[in-house]
């Protein structure tokens, strides 16, 4: 799995950006963690957007991420928590494709489309094999990916820079505005390139532009069902949104719950 080198200001902007753009998944994953019958492992935990409220709800949770800057941001947030919450959190720097923690978990989550950062089938199977080794016998894997929209991929306007976050304040007095676009699409590989542009304005009005680009893999429903079966899982549930509504023809999310066979 590739390690992304986030600029510090992008990490500083993360909670502001996704605090506005990504909210529906928090309650869903916190509820899963709170009702898990044992410890929880969150792969791709980032700055703790979901990990920390999960611990606050009572879960004993381990967060794993490949980015040291993301984990540093998470550690700073954990250090400010009440001690009875902070003690339930462990953070580990490692890859989701090859981790070995020497223990098992009742619930393992791969949230916020992190599974789409695994570009090759080898990476996907390596991740699922690592998950299976770490799941309790009756444990559960839950992850989400977006449901592909072919009309979006065929639309040439998707390659245009479009604002997805208006100018918003950062805690240190700066502001951030973000745009997004798709720069490449490779149907044969089921990937496209995502480009985020961050416009950071300081207190004096000086503007800095930072760019973050990475490849993203998209999946189809039955491709994932077969991939899970190949890795020794069975699908226990499939949702189309975080309210546990069924998957429909309206493209939203695909949220899989799987258990080891």
N, C-alpha and C positions, 0 to 999 in steps of 0.2 A: 504493500500500500504506500502511496506517495505521501510524503510529509509536506504540508503546505506551510510556507513561511509567511505568516501573517505579520503585517506591519503593526507596531504597538498601537498606533492610533486606530487601526481597524478593530483591534481587540477592545480598545477603550470604547469604541462606538457600538460594539456588539449588542449590549443589553438595551441601549437606546433604540437601535434599529429593530431588533426582533421583539422588544417589548411592545412595539406598535404593530409590527407586521405578522407576528406569530403568537397567538394567544389560545386558540381553541384546543391545542394539544395538551396544555398544562394540566388541566383538571383530569383529563383522561389518564395520563401517565401517573399523576400523583395518586389517583384512586387505585390504580393497579399496584403501585408500590406499597400503599398503606394496607392493602388487603393481602399482600403476598405472605405465604406461610413460611417465611424465612428471609434470609438476606437477599438483597437486590444488587444486580450489576447493571450499570448504565454504560453502554459503549458510545463513545463520542460525546462525552458529557459537556464539553466546552466550558463556559464560564459558570455552569451550575444553574442555568435558567430553570430546569426542571428538577435537577438533583437536590437543590437546597430546599424547595418547598416539599419535596418528597420526604426528606429527613425531618423537616418541621412537622410533618403529618404523622411521624412515628416510625418511618422505615429506617432500617439499618442498610445503608447503601454505599456501594463502591463505585466511583466514577473513573472511567478510563478514557484517556485522550492522548493523541499523538503530538499535540501542540503544547510545548512548554509555556508559551505565553498565555494561552487559554487557561491552562491549569494554574498559573500564577495568579491570574485574575480571579479564578474560583477560590484559591486559597485565601486571598485577601478578604473575600466575602465570608468564607467559613470562619476566619479569625474574628469577625465581628459578631458572630452568632452567639446566643446563649450556650453555655458549656454543655447543657444536656442535649442540645441539638447537634453541636459540632462533633461531639464524641461519636455520633452515629454515622459520620462521614469519613470515608477513606478515598484518597485520590492517587491514581497510578498513571504514570506516563508510559504508554505502550501502544502498539498497533493492534487494531481489532482483528487482524488476520492471523496473529501468531502469539497471542498472550498465553501465559501459563501461570495461574495464580495459586494452584495447589489446593483449591477448595471448590465447593459447589454452591450454587445459588438457586433459590426458589423461583426467581424471576430474572430474566435478562432482557433488556430493552435496547433497541437500536433506533433512536428516534430522530426526528427532524431530517428524514431522508438521507441519513448518513450512509445507508447501505448503497446508495447511488454513487458514492465516491469509490466504490469497488468496481473497477472498469472491466477486468477480465473475469472469466469463469473460474480460473484458478484462484483468484483473490476471493471471490464470492464463496467458493467451496471451502477455502481455508478458514474464512471467518465462521462459517456455519459449523465446521468441524471443531473449532475452538469453543464455540458456544455449546455444542453438544457435550464436550468433555466437561464443561463447567456447570451444566444443568443438573439439578437434583433429579431423581428418577421420575418424579411427578411434576417437574418444573415446567415453566412456560417461557417461550420466546415470543416477544411482541416487537414488531417493527413496522415502520410506515415508509412508503414510497409514493410518488405522485402517479396518478393514472394518466397515461400518455394522451395528449390531444394532437392527433395528426393534423388537424386543421391549423393549429398553432405552429407546428413544425414546418408546414408548407407555406405559411404566411410570410412573405418577405419583410413585412413590418416588424417581425420579431427580431430582426437584425439591427433595428434602429434603437438608439439610446433613448430610453424612456424612464422618467422619474418614478421610482417606487417608494421613496421616502422624502417628504418635503423637509425643508430646513428645520432641524430640531435641535434643542439645546443639549449639550454635554455637561456632565457634572462639574468640569473644570472651567466653564465659562465659554468654551468654544461651541460652535454649532456644526452639525453634520447634515449634508444632503446626499442622497444616494440615487444613482441611476443603474439600470440593468439592461442587458441585451444578450442575445444569443449570437455568437460570432461565427460558429461553425456547426454544421450538422452532417453527421456521417451515418446514413441509414443502415449501411452494411454492418456497422459496428454498434449500432444503437446508442450512439453518444452524441452529445453536442457540447460546445464550449460556452460556459457562462462567463460573462464579464460584468463585474460590479465596479462602478466608479464612485469613489467617495470624495465629496467636496467639503473640505474642512476649513472653516473660517475662524480665525482667532479673534481676540477682543478688539484688536486694532483694525479688523476688516481684511487682513491679508488672507488670501485664499490658497489652499494647497489641494492638489488633486492626486489621489492615490488610486491605483487600479489593482483589482484582484481578479485573476482568471483561473479557471480550473475546468477540467472535463467532467461531464456528468453522464452517468449511464441511466437509461430509462428501461423499464421492464414492462412486460405484459403479464396479465394475471396468470395464465396457465404456464407460462415460462417459469414464474416463481413457484407455482405449485409443483412442477416437475423438479425444479432445483432443490426445493425443500425435501421432496421424496428421495432424491438422489443422496442427500446429506443425512438421511435417517430421521426425518421429521414427518409428521402428519399435520395437516391444517385443521385446527380446532375451530377457528372462526375467521371470517373475513368481513371487514367493515368498509363502508365507503366514506365515513367521516367519524369524528371523535365522539359523536353522540351515539355511536354504535349502530347507526342506520346502515342498511344493506348497501352493497355495491350496486350501482346502477349505470346506465348508459351516460349519465351526466358526469363528465370527467372531474374528479376531485382527488381524493387520496385512496390508496389501497393500504389498509391496515390489517396485517396478518397476525393471528395468534397461532403458534405452532407448538407441538409437544413432541418429544423424542419417542420414536416407535420402540 
